[in-house]
Amino acid sequence: MRRLGLIAFVFFISTTTWAQFRSSQGNQQNSGGSSFMDKIYFAGGGNFGSGTNPNGLRYTYYSLFPTIGYRVKPEFMLGVNISFTKYSFPDVFAPYRNSYTQF
């Protein structure tokens, strides 16, 4: 029952999250008065976690997701996201210790 509640909570949070932008110049942004640099935005996120794989080996990972974009209109934005993830397995003996990097 707890798992179902957690899944419902995560679904609720993910569907009610909104990104907002407030211009200090009022409606000048709608009239095209903003410069190119005012329309560039940066965003991103990241993760950290650990667990056990099917073979019983522990692992840890972290991820970074930087984003850069351009605000075409206040309600329409284009952007590029780059994903970086690194996994490591601390239980493996030193000569065979593995880590994986993904882009």
Legacy VTK file of the C-alpha trace (Angstrom):
# vtk DataFile Version 3.0
C-alpha trace
ASCII
DATASET POLYDATA
POINTS 103 float
0.000 0.000 0.000
2.887 2.382 0.734
4.359 1.771 -2.701
1.051 2.670 -4.369
0.870 5.857 -2.305
4.433 6.801 -3.265
3.732 6.199 -6.960
0.558 8.315 -6.764
2.466 11.105 -4.985
5.257 11.149 -7.599
2.694 11.147 -10.424
0.833 14.040 -8.807
4.007 16.096 -8.349
5.222 15.413 -11.887
1.911 16.444 -13.466
1.456 19.632 -11.431
4.927 21.123 -11.871
5.063 24.211 -14.075
7.991 26.357 -15.182
7.320 30.056 -15.042
9.176 33.111 -16.248
8.498 36.576 -14.950
9.979 39.508 -16.809
10.934 42.553 -14.778
10.183 44.672 -17.863
6.474 43.871 -17.919
4.950 43.455 -21.363
8.012 44.614 -23.304
8.959 40.971 -23.864
5.704 40.348 -25.755
6.298 43.308 -28.034
9.755 42.073 -29.116
11.665 44.694 -27.104
13.964 42.148 -25.438
17.509 41.578 -26.610
18.853 38.216 -27.769
20.665 37.604 -24.466
17.461 38.222 -22.477
15.832 35.319 -24.325
18.583 32.770 -23.552
17.883 30.553 -20.541
19.807 27.934 -18.575
18.264 25.084 -16.624
19.097 21.567 -15.571
18.922 18.923 -12.959
20.647 15.921 -11.528
20.289 12.616 -9.739
22.187 10.585 -7.191
21.424 7.048 -6.191
22.691 3.676 -5.114
21.424 0.121 -5.072
22.206 -3.508 -5.749
22.297 -5.086 -9.204
20.895 -8.587 -9.987
24.305 -10.139 -9.207
24.269 -8.736 -5.672
26.922 -6.067 -6.281
26.362 -2.611 -4.878
26.511 0.380 -7.220
26.314 4.138 -6.999
25.561 6.662 -9.698
25.144 10.351 -10.281
23.741 12.261 -13.232
23.817 15.844 -14.443
21.428 17.317 -17.021
22.399 20.857 -18.071
20.060 22.636 -20.495
20.474 25.760 -22.610
17.641 27.239 -24.631
16.118 30.170 -26.438
12.757 31.739 -25.591
11.083 32.260 -28.995
7.860 33.541 -27.382
6.892 33.645 -23.719
4.910 30.428 -24.213
7.291 28.686 -26.686
10.911 27.763 -25.956
13.527 25.660 -27.763
16.410 24.040 -25.922
19.137 21.409 -25.896
19.750 19.027 -23.008
22.981 17.075 -22.473
22.935 14.038 -20.186
25.960 12.814 -18.200
25.789 9.719 -15.961
28.537 7.884 -14.073
28.089 4.430 -12.472
30.606 2.804 -10.119
30.732 -0.608 -8.407
32.634 -0.398 -5.060
32.287 -4.129 -4.134
34.379 -5.436 -7.021
38.023 -6.283 -6.204
40.489 -3.482 -6.975
42.034 -4.800 -10.251
38.556 -5.502 -11.677
36.762 -2.443 -10.322
34.552 -0.909 -13.014
32.982 2.437 -13.580
30.874 3.435 -16.550
30.327 6.861 -18.000
27.452 7.717 -20.336
26.815 10.862 -22.358
LINES 1 104
103 0 1 2 3 4 5 6 7 8 9 10 11 12 13 14 15 16 17 18 19 20 21 22 23 24 25 26 27 28 29 30 31 32 33 34 35 36 37 38 39 40 41 42 43 44 45 46 47 48 49 50 51 52 53 54 55 56 57 58 59 60 61 62 63 64 65 66 67 68 69 70 71 72 73 74 75 76 77 78 79 80 81 82 83 84 85 86 87 88 89 90 91 92 93 94 95 96 97 98 99 100 101 102
